[in-house]
Amino acid sequence: MISDRLRRALDYPYPAPEPPWIFRDHRVVTPGDPLFEAAFRDLGSQARHAVVAAGSNRAPDQLRRKFGPQDIVPVSMVTLRDVDTVYSAHFSAYGSVPATLIGAAGLALRSAVLWLTDEQLDHMNETEALGTNYRLGWLDRPALSRRFGLKSPRTGAYISLHGALTDDEGLAVPLAGFRVQGRRRPGLTQQQVQSLVTARLHPGATLEDFIGMTIDDRDIRDHRRDRLKETAIRPDERFWP
């Protein structure tokens, strides 16, 4: 039977409902739910920051880990042109290969936007290990949610400091489970990308053993990250500055 920690690693980026919805009381409240209008009214007038989800931040399971039941987070949808979501060249502390955004000419990514208060953004920054694994970039492009009556003068995203993981052809490895117009290669699931990095870094190991070592030993995790970075597509500071 699969262990809870292995399931958490391999389930990344976790199931996510189609926006719009509101995360409240650790549950998803969608239009048509009797609680939706009440949640909508409770958003208040506080300004919120629009932050695009590259991977698991669009998923209720991950939001439950990051926020308390008192937090109310509206989630809307955006189309990002010339952008794709791909795997980053590092490992999370819970064993997954996480996501990042990169520039990708001709593609159009559909993803979720989280509308975060100042306090929620500060907390999200802590969970993203700013300065170690990610930077928070801002595009001077307005974000708008008519459904929630929200507007932000800029749009944020967490961009990996380690670059994009590459496959054996030197191409960035896209995530499965996202709607991306113009992609010519299929995205990989977490299990598929774990198989790829296991074959590269520890041939012959089982996924359970490989992921277990990633979780249990930070030195091993950091060493594996450094090896992935050797062939990674380096982050472009001009992308999402």
Solvent accessible surface area in square Angstrom, and as a share of the most:
residue,aa,sasa,rsa
1,M,237,1.06
2,I,65,0.33
3,S,45,0.29
4,D,116,0.60
5,R,110,0.40
6,L,18,0.09
7,R,92,0.34
8,R,80,0.29
9,A,0,0.00
10,L,29,0.15
11,D,67,0.35
12,Y,11,0.04
13,P,17,0.11
14,Y,11,0.04
15,P,106,0.66
16,A,34,0.26
17,P,50,0.31
18,E,98,0.44
19,P,15,0.10
20,P,49,0.31
21,W,1,0.00
22,I,0,0.00
23,F,0,0.00
24,R,58,0.21
25,D,82,0.42
26,H,57,0.26
27,R,94,0.34
28,V,35,0.20
29,V,2,0.01
30,T,53,0.31
31,P,57,0.36
32,G,80,0.77
33,D,33,0.17
34,P,125,0.79
35,L,87,0.43
36,F,1,0.01
37,E,85,0.38
38,A,30,0.23
39,A,0,0.00
40,F,64,0.27
41,R,169,0.62
42,D,73,0.38
43,L,14,0.07
44,G,56,0.54
45,S,118,0.76
46,Q,98,0.43
47,A,84,0.65
48,R,22,0.08
49,H,41,0.18
50,A,0,0.00
51,V,5,0.03
52,V,3,0.02
53,A,1,0.01
54,A,11,0.09
55,G,5,0.05
56,S,8,0.05
57,N,15,0.08
58,R,40,0.15
59,A,0,0.00
60,P,12,0.08
61,D,60,0.31
62,Q,6,0.02
63,L,0,0.00
64,R,88,0.32
65,R,110,0.40
66,K,25,0.10
67,F,10,0.04
68,G,19,0.18
69,P,77,0.49
70,Q,139,0.62
71,D,23,0.12
72,I,26,0.13
73,V,0,0.00
74,P,0,0.00
75,V,0,0.00
76,S,10,0.06
77,M,48,0.21
78,V,38,0.22
79,T,48,0.28
80,L,0,0.00
81,R,162,0.59
82,D,75,0.39
83,V,9,0.05
84,D,9,0.04
85,T,0,0.00
86,V,3,0.01
87,Y,1,0.00
88,S,0,0.00
89,A,0,0.00
90,H,3,0.01
91,F,8,0.03
92,S,13,0.09
93,A,67,0.52
94,Y,45,0.17
95,G,0,0.00
96,S,0,0.00
97,V,0,0.00
98,P,10,0.06
99,A,5,0.04
100,T,3,0.02
101,L,1,0.01
102,I,40,0.20
103,G,47,0.46
104,A,19,0.15
105,A,97,0.75
106,G,64,0.62
107,L,31,0.15
108,A,7,0.05
109,L,0,0.00
110,R,82,0.30
111,S,3,0.02
112,A,4,0.03
113,V,5,0.03
114,L,3,0.01
115,W,2,0.01
116,L,0,0.00
117,T,12,0.07
118,D,83,0.43
119,E,140,0.63
120,Q,12,0.05
121,L,15,0.08
122,D,87,0.45
123,H,71,0.32
124,M,1,0.00
125,N,29,0.15
126,E,131,0.59
127,T,55,0.32
128,E,20,0.09
129,A,37,0.29
130,L,69,0.35
131,G,65,0.63
132,T,74,0.43
133,N,32,0.16
134,Y,18,0.07
135,R,38,0.14
136,L,35,0.17
137,G,1,0.01
138,W,40,0.14
139,L,42,0.21
140,D,138,0.71
141,R,95,0.35
142,P,86,0.54
143,A,11,0.08
144,L,91,0.45
145,S,6,0.04
146,R,205,0.75
147,R,101,0.37
148,F,7,0.03
149,G,64,0.61
150,L,23,0.12
151,K,144,0.61
152,S,3,0.02
153,P,111,0.70
154,R,89,0.33
155,T,5,0.03
156,G,0,0.00
157,A,0,0.00
158,Y,11,0.04
159,I,6,0.03
160,S,2,0.01
161,L,52,0.26
162,H,9,0.04
163,G,3,0.03
164,A,1,0.01
165,L,0,0.00
166,T,4,0.02
167,D,26,0.14
168,D,134,0.70
169,E,139,0.63
170,G,43,0.41
171,L,77,0.38
172,A,10,0.08
173,V,2,0.01
174,P,6,0.04
175,L,0,0.00
176,A,28,0.21
177,G,63,0.60
178,F,17,0.07
179,R,132,0.48
180,V,22,0.13
181,Q,136,0.61
182,G,44,0.42
183,R,52,0.19
184,R,238,0.87
185,R,90,0.33
186,P,111,0.70
187,G,17,0.16
188,L,42,0.21
189,T,66,0.38
190,Q,2,0.01
191,Q,102,0.46
192,Q,91,0.40
193,V,0,0.00
194,Q,0,0.00
195,S,54,0.35
196,L,38,0.19
197,V,0,0.00
198,T,8,0.05
199,A,67,0.52
200,R,64,0.23
201,L,17,0.09
202,H,72,0.32
203,P,98,0.62
204,G,83,0.80
205,A,23,0.18
206,T,80,0.47
207,L,35,0.17
208,E,100,0.45
209,D,83,0.43
210,F,0,0.00
211,I,1,0.01
212,G,10,0.09
213,M,57,0.25
214,T,0,0.00
215,I,38,0.19
216,D,100,0.52
217,D,53,0.28
218,R,159,0.58
219,D,112,0.58
220,I,55,0.28
221,R,34,0.12
222,D,40,0.21
223,H,111,0.50
224,R,13,0.05
225,R,53,0.19
226,D,67,0.35
227,R,91,0.33
228,L,0,0.00
229,K,57,0.24
230,E,138,0.62
231,T,80,0.47
232,A,14,0.11
233,I,76,0.38
234,R,131,0.48
235,P,38,0.24
236,D,61,0.31
237,E,111,0.50
238,R,203,0.74
239,F,38,0.16
240,W,3,0.01
241,P,92,0.58
